[in-house]
């Protein structure tokens, strides 16, 4: 399976709530998000009790994530219901995988982490692979990961971190945006080394010999997400993919295909960008369906031509579903398809 990072650039939504703690959000009161005036936050980590300087971008990501851990950014929007999510899961499974249902498989050490969106056991490799998959094709990001491994050795993170940036750029050039991604990869590795003393994030997977590391096995999903988002270059979709494919957690990653189809189905408000759509869907979709729906919606988004462009005469099971359940006319469906077909493939700037 090849996944590509994508989505419209994140814009501030009218319903964005990013500075209210979860406790106060439980009451249902919402306020507009205010820009933080402080560039530093305290990391909740047993590995480091110090306050680490963060860029405003990092702080924004973490505040956004903290706000929507327990409540949707659109708490009054009732879709999808568990029954709606289950119906689409069953429909897409029957259509695309009648003989081989979408079932979670353990991460494979031999997988190409860029090609599989981080479906490998090494957490840093999963993050790097998902970074390489941003804004490019599956073929190109797969080549970029192979180039990185050939140049430095697979998972030789010390060599990657200490190399001249130009060497990393040359190794991943086939993946596009090589200069930007090389900076992200080296920045990630150096930051991990600075915080944890070595090039490892395996504590997020519950691994380690020390009592301290074993305690980390108890990390909640939101704590893992918080650390991943604290690294520059790691956005909500990238972090969610690492949770879903590398760590085996129930997280609903939203790429372009998932976002487009969610908009088509009416599962998110039209004002929701991809970041807020992911926050909403991760709350609304039952945990048991998150992996399968993610995989199946991407498969349908790539394969089905009937819902990619308005006016298409090709069959689409989702269009049939909409006609039966919500939208009654072909014209109304085409209008919605036209709206969501404008979604561009790009990583949200957050």
N, C-alpha and C positions, 0 to 999 in steps of 0.2 A: 504494500500500500504506500502510495506517495502522496504526501500532503504538502500544500503550499500555504505559506502565510499570506494573508491578504486582508483587505477590508478598507473601507473609506477612512481617511484621516479622522481621528477623533476630534469632535468639536464639542464645546460645552453645551450640554442639553438643558432645556428649560427645567427639567426635573432633577438635575444633578445635585446630589447632597453628599458632600465629601468631608465635612469637618465635624459632623455630629457623631459622637460615640454610639456604639451599637445599643447601649442601654437606653439612651434617650430616644433612639429611633424606634424602639419597641412601642412607644406611645403613639406612633404614627405621625408625629409632627415633623414637618420637613422645612428646611430653609435652604436658601441658595448657598452654593459652595463659595467659600472665600479663599483667595489665594494666600498661602502661608507666607509669613514674613520671615520665617526661620529656616535656614538651609540645613539644620541638623535635626536628627531624631535619635532616640535611644534604641539600640537593637536588643530584642529579647532573646539573648543567646547565652548559654552557659559557657560558650567558648570565649566570649568577650563581654565584659561588663562595662566597657568604656563607651563613650558616645563617639560615633563615627560621623564625620562630616559627609552629608549627602547633597547631591545636586537637587535643585528644585524639582526636576523631573522625577527623581526617585521618590521624593517626599510626596509628590502628587499621586504617583501610582499606589503607594502604600496607604495613603489616606483614603483613596477611592476604594481600595480593596477592603479596608477596615470598615468602611461605612456600609458595605453591601454584603457582609458575611452572613448576616441573619435575616436580612430583609431586602426585597427587590427595590431597585431604584424607581420602579413603577408599582408600588404596593397595591394600587387599586385596579391594575390591569389583570383580568382573570384568566388569561391564556398563557401557555397551554394548561389545560387541566390534566391530571394524571391519566384520565381516560383518553383524552385527545393524543397525548404523547404515546400511549400504548397502542392506539389505533394506527398511528403513522409508523411506529416501529414495526408492527405486524405487517402492514401493507408493504413497506419497503423491503422487509425481510423476504416476504413471499415473492416479490417482484425480482429482486436482485440476487438473493441467496436461498433459493428454495431447498437446496440440498446441503448447504453449509451455512447455518446461521452465524451471524456476527457475534462470536464469543471471544472474550478477552483471552489472549495468550500471554504466557510469561515473556518478559523481554529476553531477547537473544543476543548473546555477546558477539555473534558473527554478523549481526544486522548492520546496515549502513544507517547511522542515526539521522542523517539528513533525509534519506529516502523514506524512512519510517516514522518521521516526526518524533524521534527520541525513544524508539522502542528498543532500548539497550539497557543493561543493568547499571552502567556507570553514569552517575547523575551529571557530572560535568560534560561527559561526551554527549549525553542527551540534550543538554542545554546548547552546546556548540552546534550539534546537528540541526536543532530547530532554528537557531540563528541563521545558519547557512541556507535554510529553506525559505527564508523571508524574501518576498518580492522576486521570485524566480521560478522556473519550471522544475519539476521533479528530476528530470534528466540532468539539468545544470547543477542543481544542488548536490546530487549524488556524485557527480564528477568532482565538484569542489571538495567534498569530504574525502574522496579518494586521493585527491591531490594533497590535501593537508596531511593525511596519514603517510603518504609516500615521502613527503618532504621531511617530516619530523618523527615519524613512527607513531603508530596508533596509541593514543592516550599518553604520549610523552608530553605532558602539559608543561613541564619545566622548560623543555626546549622551545615550545611554542611561545611561552611567556617571555623568554629571554632573547628570542630572535629579533633581528631588525624587522621593523614593521613591513618593509618592502619584501622581505622573504615570505612572510605570511600572505601578503597581498598576491604575490606571484603564485603561491600554492593554491589559492582559492579563486583565482581570477575567473575561471569558467562559470562561477556561480553568480556573477554580477554583483555590483556594489561592493567590490572586493576591498576597497580602501576603508569604507565604513565598517564592514563586517570584521575586517582584521583588527581594527581598533576595538570593536566590541569584544572580540574573543580575547585579545591580550589584556584588556581592561578587566574582564571577568576573572581571568586566571590570576592576575596580580592582586585583585581585591580579595579573592578567596584565600590566597596565600597569606595576605596581610591579616585577615581576620582569624583564620583557623590554623595557621602555622604550616600547612602543607596544601598540595593541590588536590583537595578532596572535598566532596559534598556528600559523601556516603552516610554521614550522620542523618541526612534527610531520609535515607532508606532504612534507618534503624540499625546500621552496621557499626562495628567498632568493638574494640576489646576492653576499653576502660569503662568503669561504672558510669562516668559522665556520658560517654557515647551511648551506653545502653539506655540511659535515661532519655536520650534524644529519640529513641524508638517510639516514645509516647507522644511525639509531636502530633498535633492536630493538623488537618488539611490546611486550615487558615494560617497556622504558624509556618508551615512549609511554604505556602504561597507568599507569605510576608517576606521570608528570606530571599526567595527567588526574585521577587519584584524589587528587592533592594539593590540588585545589580543593574547597571546601565546596560541597555540593549535587550533586557528581558521584560517584555510586556505581558499583559494578562493572558493572551492567547498562548504565547510561548510557555509561560509558567504552567498553564492548565494542561498543555500537551505533555509536559514532563511529569506532572502528577498522574495523568491518565495512562500514558504508555510506559513510562519508566518506573514509576513508583506504585502502579496498580491501584491508585486512588480513584474514587468516583468524582470526577470533575468534568464539566461540560465545556470543552474548548469550542470556540466559535470562529471558524475561518470564513472566507468569502462564500463558499457553497452553503454552509450551514446558515450563515446570516441571510443570504438571498432567499433560501427556502423558508426560513423562519418568518421573514417578512411576507413572503407569498402566502403562507398559511395563516397569517394574522396572529402569530404567536408573540410578536413584540410590537409596540407602538411604532408608527411611522417615524416619529422623532428620535427613536433610539439608534445611536451609532453602534458600531460593533462591540465596543467595550461595554457599554451599558446593556446591550442585548445579551452579552455573555453573563453579566451579573444577574440579569433577570432570569434567564433560562436556567442557570445553575441552581437557582432557588426553586423554580417551578417544576423542573423535570425530575421525576423519581430517580433516586440513585441507581437503582437496578437497570435503568434504561439508558443511562448517560453514555456508556461506552458504545453500545449497539447503535443508538441513534446518531451519534457523532460519525461513526464509520459509514452507516447506511446513507445518511444525508449527503456526505461527501461523494459516495459512490453514485448516488442518483444525480447529484449536481453535475458531475462530470459526464455521465452517460446519457442523460435524457435531454433531447433537443426540443421536446415539446413544451418545456417551461422556461427555455432560455430566451426566446424572442417572441414578442406578441405576434399573433397571426399564424403561428406554426400549426400545420395540420397533423403533425406527428403526435402519436398517442403519449399521454402522460398520466400516470396513475394519480398524481397529486391534483391535477386539473379535474379528473373525474371525481375525486374525493371532495374537492371544493364545490363542484356542481351539486353533489348530493347533500352536503352538509351545510354550506354557508352561502357561497356565491352562486346565483342561479343562472346567469347568462354568460355566454362565451365572451361578450363584449366587456363585461365587468372583470372577468378573469384576465383578459388581454390587457386591460388598463393597469391592473396590479402587476402583471408581468413586465409591462413597460416601465413602471416605476422602479422595480427592483433590478431590472437589467442594467441600470446605470451604475450599479455598485462597482467600484474599481478595486483591483487587487493591489492593496498596499497595506503595510503594517501601520496600525494607528500610532500617531506620534504622542506617546504617553510614557 
